[in-house]
Amino acid sequence: MNVFSEYWLDFLIVFALFAKSLWFFYYFSLYAFEGHKSRKYEAKTTLIIPVFNEHEDKLKETILSIKKAKGVDEIIFVNDGSDNNTLHILNQNNHDDYKIIDIKQNGGKRNAHYEGIKASDKDTEIFVFIDSDTVLLEDSILNLKKYMYDNEVGGVTGCVLVKNRTNFLSKCLSAMFWTGSKITKQATSNLGFVQVSTGALSSYRAYYLRKIMPYYVKQSFLGVNCTLSDDRYLTHYIQTVYKKKIVYADDAIAYTYVPETFKAAYKMFLRWKRGALREAILSLQKFKEHPLLVFDIWANQIITFMRFIVKFAFIGTLVINPLYFFYYLLMIAIISTFFAIDMLFKNPKEIIYRIAYSFLDDFIFSWTYIHAWLTIREQGKWITR
């Protein structure tokens, strides 16, 4: 064995141990600590839904689900400069059920949130944000609010699952959403933090949100106004600046639509990665305020970086021995199965798609990490519409 082989073997061991230690950290947190307590909590709640060129059928489905939802005192749709028939649909389905704010020029999701908050009742105590393709259950918001009886909780993120399991890709993404909520978010929430509140269903205390809004709409990075990862920005801000918990509510369930083509899915992941990298860099300034959050953010970033070293090395070794490709596939399958082992007991029908997603991620979607670094200044482009 030459010197290179020895160093390469050492690196693989370090990578495997580091990746498995993070896996152990999540599963230990998942089962060693209890989830946050909840109880019935009455507080005036305003639901805000930004809309920009949403598909007609999806928007109608969202409106219908909102009308059936309990625990909402005020509903505000913000039409953010749509140039299709969005405004017509909103008006057509409104029977004094909700307010409509019509912004003539598209200003982005953050600006839409701000306009909604400014138009809300002044005595609102909780704001709930959802997307224009979110499908609520009757008790989604009631269950979201239950966790906010504790004044130390500044926000709650729900369990968002996939509505359109229509093809192989969407089924793989569905499995990824399941583990993202029920393993990753639940595990860190048990410790009193989450990396990101999902934009499809999250609630925040109105007191903090009103104070954040002027900074929220004006955030810039590398000289560019930011529109991406609004949810991640709010999550970090509330946990680091105000030192309030963001918790995950597994019983606050809602559904969303995921891309059904690889091109659209790639754009989605690229948008997520750009925002995640930006907030990861900015989080280093907040290490003293919330060291566990920042550690979790950067442990994931370091593992992602190490994955690419492994990936490039395996590509190089294929020239020497093509059989290494099968070892690489086996490694992906084993790591994926370990991470998704909870699915074997709670959602066995989707575990095959979770493993399949890991292969799609490794060969296709993981490259958005490199793409995001190379285009990190593009923080103002909404590339999924």
C-alpha positions in Angstrom: 0.0 0.0 0.0 1.5 3.3 -1.1 1.4 6.6 0.9 -1.5 8.0 -1.1 -3.6 4.9 -0.4 -2.9 5.1 3.3 -3.9 8.8 3.4 -7.0 8.0 1.3 -8.0 5.2 3.6 -7.6 7.5 6.6 -9.7 10.1 5.0 -12.5 7.7 4.2 -12.5 6.5 7.8 -12.7 10.1 9.1 -15.5 10.9 6.6 -17.4 7.8 7.6 -17.0 8.5 11.3 -18.0 12.1 11.0 -21.0 11.3 8.9 -22.1 8.6 11.2 -21.5 10.8 14.3 -24.0 13.3 12.9 -26.4 10.5 12.1 -26.0 9.3 15.7 -26.5 12.8 17.0 -29.9 13.1 15.2 -31.1 9.7 16.3 -29.9 10.1 19.8 -31.8 13.4 20.0 -34.8 11.9 18.4 -35.2 9.2 21.1 -33.3 10.4 24.1 -35.2 13.7 24.5 -38.9 14.4 24.5 -40.6 16.6 22.0 -41.8 20.0 23.1 -44.9 20.0 25.3 -48.2 21.4 23.8 -51.6 22.3 25.0 -54.6 24.3 23.8 -53.6 27.9 23.2 -56.0 30.7 22.3 -54.4 33.7 20.6 -55.5 35.9 17.8 -54.0 34.5 14.6 -53.5 36.0 11.1 -52.8 33.8 8.1 -50.8 35.4 5.3 -50.4 33.8 1.9 -48.2 35.5 -0.8 -49.2 34.5 -4.3 -47.3 34.9 -7.5 -48.5 33.3 -10.8 -49.8 30.2 -9.0 -51.4 27.4 -11.0 -55.2 27.9 -11.0 -56.1 24.5 -9.6 -53.5 24.6 -6.9 -54.6 28.0 -5.8 -58.2 27.0 -5.6 -57.3 23.9 -3.6 -55.3 26.1 -1.2 -58.2 28.5 -0.8 -60.7 25.7 -0.1 -58.4 24.1 2.5 -57.9 27.5 4.2 -61.6 28.1 4.5 -62.0 24.7 6.3 -59.0 25.3 8.6 -59.8 26.1 12.3 -57.9 28.5 14.6 -57.6 31.4 12.1 -59.1 34.8 12.9 -57.9 36.7 9.9 -56.8 35.6 6.4 -54.8 37.8 4.0 -53.9 36.9 0.4 -51.2 39.1 -1.1 -51.1 39.0 -4.9 -47.5 39.9 -5.7 -47.7 41.3 -9.2 -49.1 38.2 -10.8 -49.6 38.5 -14.6 -51.9 35.6 -15.0 -55.5 35.1 -13.6 -54.5 34.9 -10.0 -56.3 38.1 -8.9 -59.5 36.9 -10.7 -59.3 33.5 -8.9 -58.8 35.2 -5.5 -61.8 37.5 -6.1 -64.0 34.8 -7.6 -63.6 32.5 -4.5 -63.9 35.3 -1.9 -67.2 35.6 -0.1 -65.9 37.9 2.6 -63.7 35.1 3.8 -60.4 36.9 3.4 -58.6 40.2 2.6 -56.9 40.6 -0.8 -53.9 42.9 -1.2 -53.0 43.5 -4.8 -49.5 44.6 -5.5 -49.1 45.8 -9.1 -45.4 45.1 -9.4 -43.7 41.8 -8.2 -41.6 42.6 -5.2 -40.8 39.2 -3.8 -42.1 37.0 -1.1 -40.6 39.0 1.7 -42.2 42.2 0.6 -45.5 40.4 0.3 -45.2 39.1 3.9 -44.5 42.7 5.0 -47.5 44.1 3.2 -49.7 41.4 4.7 -48.4 42.2 8.2 -49.0 45.9 7.7 -52.6 45.2 6.7 -53.3 42.8 9.5 -55.3 43.6 12.7 -53.1 45.4 15.2 -54.0 43.0 18.0 -52.7 39.9 16.1 -50.6 37.7 18.4 -49.5 35.0 16.0 -48.7 35.2 12.3 -48.9 32.0 10.2 -47.1 31.9 6.8 -48.0 29.3 4.2 -47.3 29.0 0.4 -49.9 29.5 -2.3 -49.8 25.7 -3.0 -50.0 24.6 0.6 -53.0 22.4 1.4 -54.0 22.6 5.0 -55.8 20.1 7.1 -58.7 21.2 9.3 -56.5 21.1 12.5 -53.1 22.2 10.9 -53.1 25.7 12.4 -54.7 24.6 15.7 -51.9 22.1 16.2 -49.3 24.6 15.2 -50.5 27.1 17.8 -50.6 24.6 20.7 -46.8 24.8 21.0 -46.8 28.5 21.4 -48.4 28.5 24.9 -44.7 28.6 26.1 -43.4 32.1 26.0 -39.9 30.8 25.3 -41.2 29.6 21.9 -40.8 32.2 19.2 -42.0 30.1 16.3 -43.3 26.7 15.2 -42.7 24.8 12.0 -45.1 22.1 10.8 -44.8 18.7 9.2 -45.0 19.3 5.5 -45.6 16.2 3.3 -45.9 15.8 -0.5 -49.3 16.0 -2.2 -48.4 15.0 -5.7 -46.8 11.5 -5.5 -47.4 11.0 -9.2 -44.1 9.8 -10.7 -40.8 8.3 -9.6 -39.2 11.7 -9.0 -42.0 13.1 -6.9 -42.1 9.9 -4.8 -38.4 10.2 -4.1 -38.8 13.8 -3.1 -41.8 12.8 -0.9 -39.5 10.3 1.0 -36.9 13.1 1.4 -39.6 15.5 2.8 -40.7 12.8 5.2 -37.2 12.2 6.7 -36.5 15.9 6.6 -39.4 16.6 8.9 -39.8 13.5 11.0 -36.2 12.8 11.6 -34.0 15.9 11.1 -36.4 18.6 12.3 -37.9 16.5 15.1 -34.4 15.5 16.4 -33.1 19.1 16.6 -36.4 20.4 17.8 -36.1 18.1 20.8 -33.0 20.1 21.7 -34.8 23.4 21.3 -33.8 24.5 17.8 -34.3 23.9 14.1 -32.2 25.0 11.1 -35.1 26.2 9.1 -38.9 26.7 9.5 -40.6 25.5 6.4 -42.2 28.2 4.3 -45.1 25.9 3.5 -46.4 26.0 7.2 -44.8 28.0 10.0 -46.0 30.4 12.8 -44.3 33.2 14.5 -45.0 35.5 17.4 -46.3 38.8 16.0 -44.3 40.9 18.5 -41.0 39.6 17.1 -42.1 39.5 13.5 -43.1 43.1 13.4 -39.7 44.1 14.8 -37.9 42.0 12.3 -39.7 43.1 9.2 -37.7 46.2 8.3 -34.5 44.1 8.3 -36.2 41.2 6.7 -37.2 43.1 3.5 -33.8 44.9 3.3 -31.4 42.1 3.9 -28.5 42.2 1.5 -25.6 39.8 0.9 -22.5 40.7 -1.1 -24.2 43.8 -2.3 -27.3 42.1 -3.5 -30.8 42.3 -2.1 -31.9 38.9 -0.8 -35.2 37.3 -1.6 -34.2 33.6 -1.3 -34.6 31.6 2.0 -36.8 34.0 3.8 -37.8 31.2 6.1 -34.2 30.3 7.0 -33.5 34.0 7.7 -36.5 34.3 10.1 -35.6 31.0 11.8 -32.0 32.0 12.5 -32.9 35.6 13.5 -35.5 34.6 16.1 -33.2 32.0 17.7 -30.0 34.1 17.8 -31.1 37.7 18.2 -34.2 37.1 20.4 -32.9 33.8 21.9 -36.3 32.2 21.4 -36.9 28.6 20.5 -38.2 27.4 17.1 -39.9 24.0 17.6 -41.2 21.4 15.2 -44.9 20.3 15.5 -45.3 16.8 14.1 -49.0 16.9 14.4 -49.4 20.1 12.5 -49.6 18.5 9.0 -49.9 20.2 5.7 -49.2 19.1 2.1 -47.3 20.8 -0.7 -46.5 20.2 -4.3 -43.0 19.2 -5.5 -41.5 19.4 -8.9 -42.2 16.5 -11.3 -39.4 17.1 -13.7 -35.6 16.9 -13.0 -35.1 20.4 -14.4 -37.6 22.0 -12.0 -36.3 19.9 -9.1 -32.7 21.1 -9.8 -33.8 24.7 -9.7 -35.6 24.1 -6.4 -32.5 22.6 -4.8 -30.3 25.3 -6.3 -32.5 28.0 -4.7 -32.4 26.2 -1.4 -28.6 25.8 -1.5 -27.9 29.4 -2.3 -30.0 30.6 0.6 -28.5 27.9 2.9 -24.9 28.9 2.1 -25.7 32.5 2.6 -27.2 31.9 6.0 -24.5 29.4 7.0 -21.8 32.1 6.4 -23.8 34.7 8.3 -24.4 32.3 11.2 -20.7 32.3 12.1 -21.3 35.8 13.5 -23.9 34.4 15.9 -21.9 31.5 17.3 -21.9 32.9 20.8 -25.6 33.5 20.7 -26.5 29.9 19.7 -23.5 27.6 19.4 -25.5 24.4 19.0 -27.4 25.8 16.0 -24.2 27.0 14.3 -22.5 23.7 15.0 -25.3 21.8 13.4 -25.3 24.1 10.3 -21.5 23.7 9.8 -21.4 20.0 10.6 -23.7 19.5 7.6 -21.7 21.9 5.5 -18.4 20.2 6.2 -19.9 16.7 5.5 -21.2 18.0 2.2 -17.7 19.3 1.3 -16.1 16.0 2.3 -18.6 14.2 0.2 -17.3 16.0 -2.9 -13.7 15.0 -2.1 -14.9 11.4 -1.9 -16.9 11.9 -5.1 -14.0 13.3 -7.1 -11.6 10.7 -5.7 -13.9 7.8 -6.8 -14.3 9.3 -10.2 -10.5 9.3 -10.5 -10.2 5.7 -9.3 -12.7 4.5 -11.9 -9.9 5.0 -14.5 -7.8 2.5 -12.5 -10.5 0.1 -11.6 -14.1 0.4 -12.8 -15.2 -2.0 -10.1 -14.8 0.8 -7.6 -18.1 2.2 -9.0 -20.0 -0.6 -7.5 -18.3 0.0 -4.1 -19.4 3.6 -4.4 -23.0 2.6 -5.1 -22.9 0.2 -2.1 -21.6 3.0 0.1 -24.5 5.3 -0.9 -27.1 2.6 -0.3 -25.7 1.8 3.1 -25.4 5.4 4.3 -28.9 6.2 3.0 -30.4 3.1 4.7 -28.8 4.0 8.0 -30.1 7.5 7.9 -33.6 6.4 7.0 -33.8 3.5 9.3 -36.7 5.1 11.2 -38.7 4.7 8.0 -38.5 0.9 8.3 -40.8 1.1 11.3 -42.9 4.2 10.6 -43.2 4.5 6.9 -41.8 1.3 5.3 -43.6 1.8 1.9 -41.4 4.8 1.2 -38.0 3.6 2.2 -37.1 2.3 -1.2 -37.8 5.8 -2.6 -35.7 7.4 0.2 -32.7 5.2 -0.9 -33.5 6.0 -4.5 -33.5 9.7 -3.6 -30.0 9.3 -2.2 -28.7 8.1 -5.6 -30.5 11.0 -7.4 -29.0 13.4 -4.9 -25.5 12.1 -5.3 -25.5 11.9 -9.1 -27.7 15.0 -9.9 -28.9 17.2 -7.1 -25.8 17.4 -5.0 -24.1 19.3 -7.8 -26.3 22.3 -6.9 -23.9 22.7 -4.0 -21.0 23.6 -6.4 -23.4 25.6 -8.6 -24.6 27.5 -5.6 -21.1 28.5 -4.5 -20.3 29.7 -8.0 -23.4 31.8 -8.2 -23.8 32.7 -4.6 -24.4 36.4 -5.4 -27.6 35.5 -7.2 -29.7 35.9 -4.1 -32.4 37.9 -5.8 -33.7 35.5 -8.4 -36.9 33.5 -7.9 -36.0 30.8 -10.3 -39.0 28.4 -9.8 -41.6 30.7 -11.4 
